[in-house]
Amino acid sequence: MNFQTRCEQYLQDLHRTQANPDATPELSLFPHLQTFLEEITRNYFSRGTITFTQEPRRIDQIGRPDFIARDELLPLGYIETEAYGRDLNNLTGHAATQNTRFIENLDNFILTNFVEFRLYTDGQLRSTANVEDSSENLERLLERFLSAGRVQIGTSEALAKHLARRTRELQIQIETTLTDENSQIYSMFSAFKEHLLATLTPDDFADMYAQTLAYGLFAARCILPNGTNFSRHTAAATLPKSNPFLIQLFHHVDSPTLEKNVTYILDDIEILLQNVSKETLRTAFSFQTHLEDPVIHFYETFLAEYDPQRRVDRGVYYTPPQVISYIVRSVDSLLKTELNRPDGLADDSTLILDPATGTGGFLLAVLDHIREYIITRYGTGDWNQYVNAELVKRLFGFELLVAPYTIAHLKLGLFLQEQGWQATERLGIYLTNTLEEPVERTERLALAEFISDEANAAVSVKRDEPLLVILGNPPYPRDSANPSRVGRRLTFIGRLIEDYKQIDGQPLNDRNLKGLQADYVKFIRWAQWRISKNGEGVLGYIVNNSFLDGPMFRGMRKSLLDSFNKIYHLNLHGSSRRTEAVPPDQDNENVFDIQQGVSILLCVKKCNNSTPATVHYADIWGSREERYRTLSETDVQSTEWEVLFPTQPKYLFVPQETGYSAEYESGWEVNNIFDINSVGVATARDRFTIHPSAEEVRETVTDFVSISANEARERYSLPRDTRDWQVHLAQADIRNHPDIEQHIQSIQYRPYDTRWTYYTGRSRGFHCTPRDAIMSHLLTENFALCVCPIVTSPTWQHVLITNKITEKCYVSNRASESGYVFPLYLYPNPEVLEVATERLLNFKPAFLTAFSETLQLPQTAPFNLPEGISPEEILGYIYAILHSPIYRKRYYEFLKYDFPRIPFPQDIEYFRKLAALGQNLINWHLLKDVQGPPRHRFEGEGDAVVSKVRYAGGHVWINATQHFTDVPEVVWNYEIGSYQVCEKWLRDRKGSPLSHAEVRQYCAILVAIAETLQIMAEIDRCVKF
């Protein structure tokens, strides 16, 4: 029987079965397809060792392909079937998702509807054939499928990409298996969650476990250069004794009870690694220079293919070698000069820890530095003996995530083996949570006792070893994976962080101390605790540089001053979140691919020395390459340092102009002038909750509560729920406040930009944090000052008046520059809007007393105001002071760190003059009584759609043909907070036509800004500082 005849017989079999009314369009045809494939493989391609195994389906899993082609039990390729005759071009839902995944992740894959066959290799469509049309095409397709299974890998880049694709499929299969709480993998997940990371999610576990299995197999393959006897079943026996945890893990991987949808892809990885040449491994993972890190370059390529977003998220795994080199050489120097260790890092009694090891970059650099020192000083012969007898037992690392932990073991193991290490003892890199209390756990899970064993083995290092050096690159996320509280109970690291919440024996009164919960802060505190426990030591980190001058970190800075004798800050800058004062002709590139600026922190604590710390500070500016070059060529001894003298109350770790300090400090902080305040409204979903008109709000909320949570999420493109904003809670909030007209409120959204929202005042409802304790007072007639206490901009213009509920980015949307709202009046019962006569003043009694005494005026009922002075006048005076360009420039160094201070007036005449100017400003900023002939016109033919905003020829253009006329450049450039007002207002309407009312409003804004500039100049002619 020739091939064409066999194809015809196959079609007849399909048609006969399909004619049976009880037949299914897919499962009933499996036997015919399996028999057909096996017969033609055996009879026409002479491949008798190949079998086609039908994989049983599970409804609760995404699933494996329907058939696996195996050659002597090892995977050769995969086949997925769809219903008989189904259009493969128009797959939808689960079928489309699953097959897209198979095409992307499986090297050799056939998709078929039993009649049409499509062959994909390496994610690309290579061939199609229809058995009804041409048996020759099908013959060629199957021949290609049967010969494409064994991928030959010639480069490390190709290996990384092929490994990544299989790991991606493995991750998906693990995640779906976790839906079965009786599975072996679910038990493993529970063990990791119990002993390592309480916040671990199934998705994160699937990711790290898939990477661990893939890299564990990869590590075992690296031990066997020829690939002899390599398989997942022999991995545990192959892995070196230096990593007992991974050995135990792979004993479980070899278990016959491991889920089949996981083992099939592990078998595929096994085949891949078997086909890697010895030469590829040798050239790819040979350490040739101290700046090379071949394993991490391999991992970077892997992550880019496996999951590009995770590569971005985990960019901090890879610390530039120049940064590591500076820190390692500086720590070595400080050991010699400050702690009397002549051999520095090579000193036999110096124990070294990286508490956030990642992929082991710092420990590798330490090893290389010690190697160069020993060989230079004592010779290569002594080095080989030193490695096995002295070195390894002094190095420790802690890592929480299994994938980088595995890579760190692989990296250091490969390097040490090149140096003659015998690998007879474990490396001191432990899978453990550094920030967890160092207490041994007695409970042991039957399936995964090796996980608790690993964590317990790290306890003695955390608690007892005399660690002299702590160095590394702690995690950067502000949202820590290590909570300071579990319920009401402080955790171990939470108790340590409490020390940062006080200063000079007094608690910080800041309401927002969230920055102290960042992981990098906790790692600094942990190292400080550990070195203090030891009595002496050196700390070397690269960290987020926010703590150098952030107000909430002043207790942290004072604590570090009290703990250490010398502190060095090498500020590498590079922030894209704050506008820094970059020197002329310099760049400000970050040394990482992250937004947050960074600095190198070096701290020295001497034994029995209570001398207050000396603080040294230096900057590095320039391009990334320029910074790398500087870091490579200098260390702590050759860096040009400026000595700082941090003082109360901020204890800043950056240089500061202090010439006007006493003068400025004599004023009253606005948070001590007003009784209550809060940050503005945080919606968490601006695009959904805030609209240009009341009608749009009405339509949105009416529809939103009429559909299911899932429908709402899809219809309004809502992101994943968070703790403080969830779709069903937002719907419940509206249903619990059904009077729509009462709750539709205007909101100050951006400068001169009033929008509309649905305001109930309930937290974690339609709005994330509505700040009702303050905003309820703005639902009726009132004024409020909005000001930013922390400013990262190079100039200060962070104040604006408001008379409505106010969004927190009203003045600025830069990180850390949230606006705080200070109402002028308070309403005892804000819901009863008519009783305006019962309102109270929001001024503190102490302020009113001091203000009256300064003006030598008696206080009068009912508010104890200075005689003859109104609350609006006091607000106007404050507003005028804050709009003085002289004030803003003179006191900028102080304004950027806290709420502004207001100097008291010298006399009543001075007060009234400034108060009048301030009240005039308030009216212009609220666009009250804007009268007079129009100064600007809207010219040009067109549809008034805002498309390309620009300033040219003295006009503001909104598109190619239409513009606002006669706009001075100084008006166009005017800024409030982080916004260039004239540009921002138009850009926020991009794609929409300007209505007649909006055209008139924009003309009024241009006039208001011009008037503001004139009034500010007049204020400067009046002020006396």
N, C-alpha and C positions, 0 to 999 in steps of 0.2 A: 504493500500500500504506500503510494507516494504521499508527499506532504499535502498537496492540494486535496487528495481524496480524504485524508485524515481530517482536514479542515471541514470538508463537506459533511463528514460523519458527525463531527462536533456540533455543527449547526443543526443537523437533524435531531440530535439528542436534546439540544436546547428547545427546539420547537415542540418536540413531543412532550417534554416536561411542562412547558408553558401552557400546553393545551389542557392539562389537568386543572380542573377548577380549584383544587385545594393547594395548588403550587403557589409559592411566594415568588416574587420577581427577582429575588436575590439568593436567599439561603438555599432554596431548592435546587439552584443551579450550581452550587459549590462543587458537588462531586464530579460533574461533567468537566468543569474547568480544571480541577485538580488532576483528574485522569488524563485529560488532553495534554496538559503541560508536562506531566511526568513521562508520558509515552513519547512525545516528540523530543524531549530532552534526551531520553535514553536511546531512541531508535534513529533519530535524524541528526543529533549533535554528538552522539557517543559520549554522553556525560552521565554515566550510570551512577556516579556518586552523589548526584544532585537530587534532593527531594523537595517537595512543596508541602509545607505543613500548614494546615488550616488552623488558625488561632481562634479559640473560643471567645465569644463576645460577652462583655459585661455592660449592662445598661448604665450602671453608675459610674462608668469610666469613659474618658475620651477615647481610649482604646488604642490597640496596636493595629497595624495593617492586617487585612484578612488572611493573607498568606505570607509566609516567610520562606524564601528559597534558601536552602542550606546545602553547602558542599562539605560532606563529612562532618555534619553537625554544626558547622560554623556558618553564620549568616552571609549570604551572597547578594540578596536583593529582596525587595518587598513588593507586594501586590495588594492594591485596595480595589474592591469592587463596588459598583453602584448598581441600582436596579436595572434589569434587562432593558437595553435600548434607551436608557435615560440620556438626555442631552448633556454631555459633559461640559459644554460651554456655558450652561446656565444653572450650575449647582448653587444652592442657597443654604442658609442656616448652618446647621451642624456639619453637613457634608462639605460645604465650601470651606468652612474654617478648618476642619480636620485635614482635608486634602491639601490645602495651602500649606499647612504645617508639615505634612509628610514631604511635599515637594521641596520645601526649604531645608529640611533637616536630614533627609535620607539621601545618600549618594546615588542609589540605584533603585528606582521606583517606577512601577507600572500602575497607571490608573486605567480601569476598564469598566465598561458596562456589559461585558461578556462578548460583545461584537466588535466595538472599537477599542483599540489598545493605544495608550500613550506612554512613551518611555521618557522619563526624566532622569538625568544624571547631573550631579553637582548643582541641583536647583534649576536646570535649564531643560526645556522641551527639546529632545533630540530626534524623536521619530514618532510617527503615527501610522497606524495600519487598521484597516477594516477587514475582518475575516470574510465578509460577504462580497467584498470588491476585489481583493487581491491577496492571495495566499503568499505571493512572493514578498510583498512588503512586510507581512507578519513574520515570515521566516527570517528576514534580515533584522527586524526589530528584536525578535527573541534571541537571535544569535548575539546581537550587541548586548542585550540584557545579561546573558549568561557569561559573557566575557568581560563585563565591566565591573564585576564585584570586587576584585582585589585592587584597591587603590595603591599606587606606588607613590610614596612620599619622598620628595627630593630636597625640600628646604624646610627650615623651621617655621617659616611663615605659612607654608601650605599645611604643615602639621597642625599649627595653632588653629587655623580656620576649619579644617576638617574635624578636629576635636571639639571645637566650639559648637558646630552644628549638631553633633551627636549629643553633646551635653545639654543643649537647648531642648532636644526631644526628651532626654532623660529627666530634666527638670519638670516638664509638663506631666510626664507619666508619674513621677513621685507625688506631685501636687494632687493629681486625681486619686491616687491610692490613699492619700490622707483622709479621704471621705469615709474610709472604712476603719473604724476605731479598733477593729480586731486584727488589723494587719500588723505585720512585723515593723513596717516603716512607721506606722503611727506610734508604736511603742517607743521607737527610737526618737521620734519627735517629742514625745512626752518626757523622755529622759533629758534631752537637751534643754527643754523648757524648764524643767525642774531644777537642774543642776548648773545651768550656765546663764540663760537669759529668759527671765520671766515674761518679757514682752514679745517673745518670739512668735511670729505668725506662721501659719502653714505655708504661705507663699515664700516667706524668707527662708524657712527651713528647707523647702524644696529646692530653692536656689543654692543654698550653701551645701546641702547634702549632695546635690548633683555635681557641683564643682569639686567637692571633696572626693567623691568616687572617681570622677574622671582624672583628677590630678593624682590620686592615690595609685591608680593603674599606671599613669604616666611615670610616677616616681619608681614604681616597681620595674617598669620597662627600662628606665635609665640605668638601673642596677645591672641589667643583663644586656650588654652592648650588642650581642649577636641575636638577641631575642629568643634564645634557646629555652624551650620549656616554659615560655611566658604565657600565662592565662590569668583570668580573674581568680581561678581556683588555686593558683600557686602564688598569688600576690602576697598573701600573709607571710608565707615562708621566705619570699624574696626580699621583702622590705627589711632594712637594717634594724638592728636592735636599738639604735639611737632614737627610734620613734615607736615606743610600745603602744601608744594609743592607736595609731593607724594600723598596726598589726592586728590588734584586737577588733578594730572596726571591720577589717577585711575578713576576719574569721566569720563575721556575721554576713558579709556579702557572699561568702561561699556557701551559706546555708541553703539546703534544698527547699526550705520553706519561703525563701525570698520571692516576692510577687513576680509572676511571669512577665507582666508588662514592663517591669524594670529590667529583668535579666536579659530580655531580647536586645535592648539597646546597649547593655553592658557587653554582651557578646560582640556586638558590632564595633564597639570601641576597642575591644580586644583584637579583632581582626585588623583594624586600622593600625594599632601600635605594633603589631607583628610585622607590618610591612614598612616600618621605618628603618632606613638603613643605618648601619653603625656609623658611617661617615657623617650623616645628618646630625645624629645625636652628639657626636664628638665636636663638630664645628659649631653647633648651635649653643652648646652649654659649656664652653671652655672659657674660663675667666682669664682674660689676657691683660687688662689694665685695671688700675684701681678705680677708674671711673665707669667701667663697664659693669652692667648688671644684666647678663643675657637672659636669665630666668624671668626677670620682671618685664623685659621687652617682649618675651614670648607671651607672658600673661596679658600685657597690654593689647597685643594683637588678638589674643583669644577673646578678651572682653569686648573688643570692638566688633567682633563677629557674633559673639554669644548674645550680648545685650548692650547696645551702644549707650543706653541711658544709665545702666548700672556702671558702665565705665566712667561716665561723667560723675555719677554719685560717689564713686569710690576713687576719684582721682587722687585723693590724699593717701591712698596706699603707696603711690609712687612718689617718694620724696626725691627731688633733684639731687644727684650725687654731690654737686658743688655745695649745697646746703648741708648735707650730711658731713662732708669733709670739713667744712668750717667748724661745725659743732664738735666733731670728734677730735680734731687737732686742738681746739680751744680747751676742751675738757682735759685733754692730756696735758696741756700747758698749765692749767690751773692746779691740777694735781701736783705738779712739780713745784710750782712757785708758791702756792698757798697752803697745801696740805702736806708738804715735806715727803712727797713720794717721788724720789729721783727718777725712777723708771716710768712714772706716769701710768698709763693704762697697762703697761707690761709688768707693773709691780705685782708680785706673787700674792699679796694680801688684798688686792683691790678687786672687789666683787662688783660686777656691772650688770645693770638691768635695763631693758627696754620694756616698759609696762604697756606699750601699745605697738607690739612688734610688727603687725601687718605682715608683709612678705619678707621681713628680715633685713631691710636695707641698712639700718644703723648697726646691727650686730655684725653684718658682713664687713662694713667699713672698719669697725673696731678690730676684727680679726686681721684685716689687711694691714691696718696701721701697726698692730703689734708685730705682725710677720716682718714688715720692713724694719722695724726697730730691732728685733732680735737678730735677724740676719745681718744687718749692718753692724751691730755691736758684738755679736757672739759667733756668727757664721751659720751656714746652712745646716751643718751637721747637728748643731745644738737645737735648731728649730724643729726638726723632725721629732726629737725626743721631747722638747718642750710642749708641742701640740698634744701629745698623748698623755704626758705626765701632769702638766700644770694648767694648760690654757682652758680647755673645754669646761672644766668644773667651776670656772670663775664667771662664766657667761650665762645670763638668764634672760628669758623673754616671756611675756604674757600676751596672749592673743585670744580674743573672744570668738572670732569667726573661723570656722573650720577650714574654709578654702585658703585664705592667706596663711593660716597656721601650717597647713600642709605644704604650701609653697615655700614658706620660710624653712621648714625642715629640709625640703629638697634642696633649696639653694645653699644653705650652710653645709649640708651634708656633702654635696658635690664639691664645694670649695675645699672643705677640710680633707676630703679623700684625695684631692689633687696634692695636698700638702703632706700626705702620708699618714693621715689619721686612721686608726684601726677600727673605729666605730664599735668598740666593745661596751660602751656605756651610753645611756641616753643623753641626748642634747637637753640642755636646761630650758628649752622652749616649751611652755605649758599652755594647754587649752584651758583658760580660766578667765573669770571676770575680775580684772584688777581691782575694781572699786567695791567688790563685795567683801564683807567682813571676813578676816582671815580666821575662820573657825572650821574645823573639820566636821564633815557631815557623817553621821553614823548610819543613816538609812542607805540601803543599796538596792537598786532595782535589779530584779533577776535577769532581765534581758541585757541591760546595758550598765552593768556594774563598773565597767572600765571607764565610763564617763565620770562617775563620782570619784573613782580612783585617781583619775587625772587631775580633777579639781582639788582633791585632798593633797595630792603630791605637791601642788603649788603653795599650799598654806604655809608650810614651814619657811619657804623662801620669802613670802610676803611678811611673815610675822617675826622670824628669828634670824635670818641670815644678815650679817653686818654689811648691808649694801652701801657702798661708798659712792657709786656713780649711778645716776638715773638719767637716761637720755632717750630721745625719740620724738615722734610726731603724733601727738594725741589727736583723737577725732575732733572734727570741726562742727558738726551739727549743733545748732542751738537747742533743738529739742532732744534732750538727752535720753538715751536708752537705759539710763541708770537712775531711777527715781530717787528723790531725796526723802520721800515719804511713801509708805504703804499704808493706806488708810490714814490714821492719825499718828502712826508710829514713824519716827525718824529712822531711816536706814543708817548703816555705818557711815557711808559717805555723806549722808544728810546731816549727821551730827557734826562731821568735820566742817562742812560748809557753813554751819551756823556761826562759826568764828568769823566768817567774812561778812556777816550781817550786823556787825557792831564795830565801833571805832572809838578808841580811847575810852573804853569801858561803857559806852553808851550805844544803844541800838540805833541802827539806821532807820530813819522814819520814812524812807521811800516806799511808796505803795507798789511800785513795779520793780522787783528784783529778779525778774525772769532770767536776765543775763547770767546771774550767778549759778543757774542750773545747767549751763552749757557744759558739755563733756570736757572741753579743754580746761575749763576752770576747775573741774573736779579732779582732773589728772594733775594739775599743778598743786592743788590742795593735798592730794594723796602723796605726791613726791615730797612736799614740804613736811607732812606728817612722818613719812618714813625716814627722811634724813634727820629730822629732829629726834626721832626715836634712836637713831644710830649715834647721834651726838656730833657727827661731822659728815661732810659729803659735798658733792658737786652735782648740780642739776643742769641739764642742757636740753632744751626743748625748742622746737619751732611751733608757734601758736598764733591764733587769732590775736591781732594787736589792739582789740577794743579795750582791753583791761588797762592799757597804759594811761588812758585819760578819761574813760567813761565814769560819770558820777557814781553809778551804782557799785563800781568796783573800788571805791576809796577805802572800804574796810579791808578788802583783799590786799590792796597795796600796803596799807599800814601793817597788816599781819606779816607780809613778806619782809617788810623793813625790820620787824621785830625778830624774825626767825633767822635771817641770814646776815652775814658780815659784809659781803660784796654782791652787788647785783648789776648785771650788764644787760642792756637792751639794745640790740641792733635792729632798728626799725627798717624793715624791707618795704613797707608801704604796699602799694599795688591795689588799693581798694577801688572797686567800681561802684560801691554803694555810698561812698562819701566823696565829696569834692575836696581834694587835698590841695594845699598851697604848694604846688610843684615848682621847684626853682626854674628860672628861665632856661630855655634850650635843653630841658631834661624830659625824658619820658617817665612814665609811672606804670610800667608793666609789672604784673604779678609774677613771682617765681613759680606759682602754681596756676593751673587752669581753674581758678575759683574767683569769686567776686570779693571775698573778704580780704582785707589787708592782713599781712602777717609780720611777725617779728621773731627774732631769735632771742631767747631768754636764757641767760647763764647766771646761776646763783652759787655762792660758796658759803658754806657754814664751817667755821673752825671749832675745834674741840675746846670746851671751857673758855669761850671767848664771847662776852656779852656786848662787845662794842657795837654801837648802832651801825646799820648798813650804810655803805657808801654806794651811791647809785651812779652808774656810768651809762651814757646815752650816745648813740650815733645813728645817722641815717645813711641809707644807700638808695640813690635814685638811678634812673637810667633805664635802658631797654633790658629785656630779660637776659640777653647774652652779656651785656655789660655787667649786670649784677652777678651773673654766674662767674664771670672772670674775676671780679673783685673778691667774691667769696673763695675762689680757688687760690687766690694769691695772698690772702691775709688770714689772720686768726685774732684771737682776743688780745694778743700782745702787740700786734702791729696796727690794729684798728685805732683811728684817732677818736678818742672818747671825750665827751663833755661831761664834767662832773655836775650832778644835780643835787639840790638840797630840798627834797620834798617837805612841805610844811602843811600844817592845818589850814583849812579843813579838808582839802582835796587830796593831799599827798600825791600830786601828779608825778608820773614817771616820764613826762615829756618836758622839754624846755618851755618856759612861760615868761612873758613880759609881765613883771610884777610892779612896775613903777607906779601904777595907779591903784594898787591893791587896797590900801587903807582908805583912800577916797571912795572907791567903789563899795567897799564893805560897809561903809557908814549908811548906805541906803537901805530901804526895806524891800525884801524879796516879795514879789507879788503873791506868792503862796502864803505869806504872813500878813499881807494886806487884806486879802479876801478870806472869808471863813471856810468855804468849801469849794471844791473844784473837782474835775475829773477829765480824763482824756475823752476825746470825742467818740461818737457812735462808730462801732465796728460792725459792718453788716456781714462780712465774710463772703458775700455774694453780691457785689455792687451791681453788676450788669442785670441781675435778676430783680433785686429789691429796690433799685433807684431808677426813676424814669423821668423823662423831660416834662411830662404832663400828668395831672391828676387822673385824667381819663385813662391813660395807659396803665397806671397803677390799678385803677378800678377793674379794668379788663383782665389784667394779669392775675390778681388775687381771686377774682371770681372764677376764672378758669382753673387756677392752681388747686383750689380746694374741691373741685368737682371731679378730679381724676385721681388715679392711684399714684402712689409714691413713685413706682417705676415709670409710669407714663410721664409723670411730671419731670423726672430726672432726664428722660430722653427728649421730651418736647422742648425743655428750656436749657438743654445742654449743660446740666448742672454737674459739677465735679463730684467725686466720691465724698460721701458723708464724712464729717470729722466729729470730734467729741462735742464741739460747741455749735455746730450747724448741721442739722439732719433734716431731710425732706419731710419726714412724717411729723417731726416736732414743729417745723414751720407751718405745716398745714393745720396742726392742732392749735397753734397760737392764733391763727386767723379764725378758726371755727369757734374758739373760746372768746373771741372779740368780734362778734358778727356785725357790729354797726360800722359798716364800711365808711360811710361819710364822716363819721366822727374820727376815725383813725387814719384817714388819708391826710398827711401833713407835708408841708413844704420843709425842705432841709437844705441848709447851706452846704453845698458839696465841694465847690472850688471857688476861688476868688471871683466875685461878681456872677456866680453861676448857681442859681437856686434851682433845685430839682424837687421831685416829689417821691414820697415813699409811704409805706403802711406802717405806722408807728403804734405799737401796743405797750412798749416799755418793758416787755417780758424778755428776760435773758434766755438764750438758747431757744429762741422761737424764730419768728420771721427775720429778726436781726440777731446776730451772734451776741453782741454786748451793747444794748441800747443806752446804757448809763442813765437809767431813768431818775436816779437820785439827783442828777443835775439837769438833765434835759427836760424833765417835767416842768421846770421853772421857766422854760423858754417856749412853752406852748401858748403863752399869752404875752402881753406887752412887757418887753424887757430888753436889756442890752447885755452883752457878755463879751469879755475880752478873751481872745483865743491866742495862745502863745506857746512856742515850743521851748521846753526847758533844755533840750539837748540839740545842738546844731553841729552838723558835720560839714556844712558849706563854708567856703572861705570868707564869706561876708554874712552879716547878720541883718535880716529883714523879715524876721519870723514872728510877725504879729499882725492881727487883723480883727476887726470888730465883727460881731454877729448878733442877730436878734431872733434866731430860729434854732431848732435843734441842729446840731452841727456834726458833720462827719469828721473822723479823726485826721484825715488827710486834707482838710480844708485849706491849711496853710502850706503844707509840704507833704509830698509822698515819698520822700527819701527815708531809707531805713533809719530808725531811731528818732526821727524828727516828728513824732506824733504831736498833734496840737492838743493842749489842755484848755478847758473852757471854764471861765470864771464869771458866773452871772452877777449882775449888779443887784438884782432883787431876788428874794426868796418868797414863795407863796406857801403858807402853811397847808393849804389844801389846793394844790394846783389844778385839780379837776373842776373846782368851782371857779370858773374863770372871771366871773363878774365881780368878785369881792376884791378888787384891786386895792381898796383902802387898807386891807389887812396885811398887805405885803410887808416883809421885813427887809432890812439891808443885809447884804452879804459881806460887810466890812467887819473885821475883828475889832472888838472893843479896845484892845491895847493900841491898835493902829490909830483909831479915831482920837484916843487920848493924846498920843504922841503928836499927831498931826495938829491937833488944836493947840497944844502947848507950843509947838514950833511957830505957829501963826499968832500966838498970844491972843487966842479967841476962846471965849467960854463955849462949853458944849450945851446944846439945847435939845429939848424933847422934840419929837418922840424917839429920834434915832441917835441922840448924842453926837450929832454932827457939829463941827465948828459953826459958830453963829454966822448966819448969812450965806452959808455955802451949801449947795445942793449936791446930792450924790452924783448927778450927771457931770457937774463941774470937776469933782475929784476924778471921775473916770476920764474926762477930757484931759485933765492935767497929766495923768498917767500915760494916756495915749499919745499926747504931744511929746513927752520925754522919749518914749519908745520909737518915735519917728524922727528924732534928731539925728542926722548923719554924723554929727560930731560925737554924740553919745555912742552910736553904734560902732564907730571906728575906734574911739578912745578905750572903750571897755570890751572890745570883741573877745579878748582872751578869757574874760570871765563870763561873758554872755553865752558862750558856746557850751558851758559846762553845767548850767543850772538855770533856774528861773531868774529873770532879770531883776535887778534891784533898782528901786526908784529913789533918787535923792529928794529930800524934802525941799519945798520952796523957801527962798530966803525971806520973802515977805509977801503980804497979801496982794500987792500990785503985780509982782512977778508971777504969783500963782494965777491970778485972774487972766493975765495976758496969755499964758500958756494954755490954760483951761479953755479959753475961747477958741484958740487955734486947734486944740485937740477935738473940741466939739464940732468944729467946722469939718475937720477930717472925717470924723465919724459919719456925718451926714453925706459927704461925698462917697465914702466907702459903702454906704448902704443905698446909694443912688436916691437919696431923698431930695425932693424939691430941685431936681435938675431942670433949670429953666434957661430962658434966653434963646437967641437965634442959633440954629445949628452951626457948628464949626466944621463939620465933616459931612460929605455927601457920599452916597453910594452910587457909583457910576458904572456904565458899561452894559452892553446887551448880553443877555444870557439867562440861564435858569436859576441863578443864585445858589447853585450847588457848590459846597465847599469841597475843592478837590486838591489844589496845590497852594498852600498858604506860604506867602513870601512877602518880604518888604523890599520895595524897589522904587526909586524915583520919588521918594517922599510919600508913597502910597502903600496901603496894605492890600495886597491882592489875595482873593480867595479862589480864583481860577484863572484861566488864561485871558479872560476878557473883562472881568468885573473887579472893582476895587473900591476901598474907602479912601477918600482924598485927604491930602494935606495933613498927614500924620507926622509929627516930629520924630526923629529917630530916637530921641531920649524917651519918648512915650512908648514907642514900639519895644524898646529894650527894658522897660521898667519891670522889676521883679518883686514878687511877694513870696517869701519862703523859697521853695524850689521851682516856682513857676515863673516863666516869662509870660506875664498875664495876657497881653494882646494876642500872642501866638497860641497859647494854651486854650483860650476860650474858643478860638476858631477850630483848632485841631480836634477838639472834643466834639465838633459837629461835622467832621469830615464825612463826605458821602451823602449828606442831607442838605436840602435847600434851606436857606435862611428865610424865615417868615418876616413879614413886615415888622412885627413886634421885636424880633431879634435884631433886625437891622437898626431899629431905633435904639435898642438897648446897647448895641455895640458902639454906636456913636456916643451914647452917654458915658460908656466906660472910657472911651478915649478922652473925653472932656474931664472926667473924674480923675484920671491919672495925671493929666496936665495940671489940674488944680492941686493935686496932691504934691507934685514936685515943687510948685510955688510955695505952698504952705510949709513944706519941709525946710525950704530955704529960709523962710521967715522965722521958723522955730529956731534955726541955728543962729539967727541974728539976735535972738532973745536969751538963749540958754547961757547959764554961767556955771561952768564946771571947774 
